[in-house]
């Protein structure tokens, strides 16, 4: 059975309270703030991005035996990616 790599990102919500005259100034102050001032508020969210099919690597015994890319060839970037851009 073919193997696929699915990529995703995880976003974590942070908050920073700043004292400012308006939203533009608050935005600017937040951009200049030290990372230690930001507080994690959870809000974790996963975003799945893409699916890549990997082709077997010629010369790899495991790939050739199972007729699909082995985990090691995928991990080390030896297996060629074919994306359908789901």
C-alpha positions as CSV (number, residue, x, y, z in Angstrom):
1,X,0.0,0.0,0.0
2,X,1.5,3.5,-0.9
3,X,2.7,5.8,1.9
4,X,1.8,9.4,2.1
5,X,3.3,12.3,4.1
6,X,0.7,14.8,5.4
7,X,2.0,18.1,6.5
8,X,0.4,20.4,9.0
9,X,1.1,23.3,11.2
10,X,0.1,24.0,14.8
11,X,-0.8,27.5,15.9
12,X,-0.7,28.5,19.6
13,X,-2.5,31.6,20.7
14,X,-0.7,34.2,22.7
15,X,-1.8,37.5,24.3
16,X,-0.1,40.7,25.3
17,X,-1.7,43.6,27.1
18,X,-0.3,46.9,26.0
19,X,-1.3,50.5,26.9
20,X,-1.7,52.6,23.8
21,X,-3.6,55.5,22.4
22,X,-5.1,53.5,19.5
23,X,-5.0,50.1,17.7
24,X,-2.2,51.2,15.4
25,X,0.0,52.1,18.3
26,X,-0.9,48.9,20.2
27,X,0.0,46.9,17.1
28,X,3.4,48.6,16.9
29,X,4.1,48.2,20.6
30,X,3.2,44.5,20.4
31,X,5.6,44.0,17.5
32,X,8.4,45.6,19.5
33,X,7.7,43.7,22.7
34,X,10.0,41.2,24.2
35,X,8.8,37.6,23.8
36,X,8.8,37.2,27.6
37,X,5.9,39.6,27.8
38,X,3.6,37.4,25.7
39,X,1.4,34.9,27.6
40,X,0.3,31.7,26.0
41,X,-3.5,31.4,26.1
42,X,-3.8,28.0,24.5
43,X,-6.0,28.2,21.6
44,X,-4.1,25.5,19.8
45,X,-5.3,24.7,16.4
46,X,-4.1,22.3,13.7
47,X,-4.1,23.2,10.0
48,X,-3.5,20.4,7.6
49,X,-1.7,21.8,4.5
50,X,-0.8,19.1,2.0
51,X,-0.5,15.5,1.1
52,X,2.6,14.1,-0.7
53,X,2.8,10.6,-2.2
54,X,6.3,9.2,-2.2
55,X,7.6,6.9,-4.9
56,X,9.8,3.9,-4.0
57,X,13.5,4.4,-4.2
58,X,15.3,2.3,-6.7
59,X,18.1,0.3,-5.1
60,X,16.4,0.4,-1.6
61,X,15.6,-3.2,-0.6
62,X,12.7,-2.3,1.6
63,X,11.2,0.1,-1.0
64,X,11.5,-2.5,-3.7
65,X,10.2,-5.4,-1.6
66,X,7.0,-3.5,-0.5
67,X,6.8,-1.6,-3.8
68,X,6.3,1.7,-2.0
69,X,8.6,4.2,-0.3
70,X,9.9,3.1,3.1
71,X,9.8,5.4,6.1
72,X,13.6,5.8,6.1
73,X,13.7,7.0,2.5
74,X,10.9,9.4,3.2
75,X,12.6,10.7,6.4
76,X,15.9,11.3,4.7
77,X,14.5,12.9,1.6
78,X,15.5,10.1,-0.8
79,X,12.0,9.2,-1.9
80,X,10.6,11.5,-4.6
81,X,7.5,13.4,-3.6
82,X,4.5,13.6,-5.9
83,X,1.9,16.1,-4.8
84,X,-1.8,16.2,-5.8
85,X,-2.2,19.4,-3.8
86,X,-5.3,18.4,-2.0
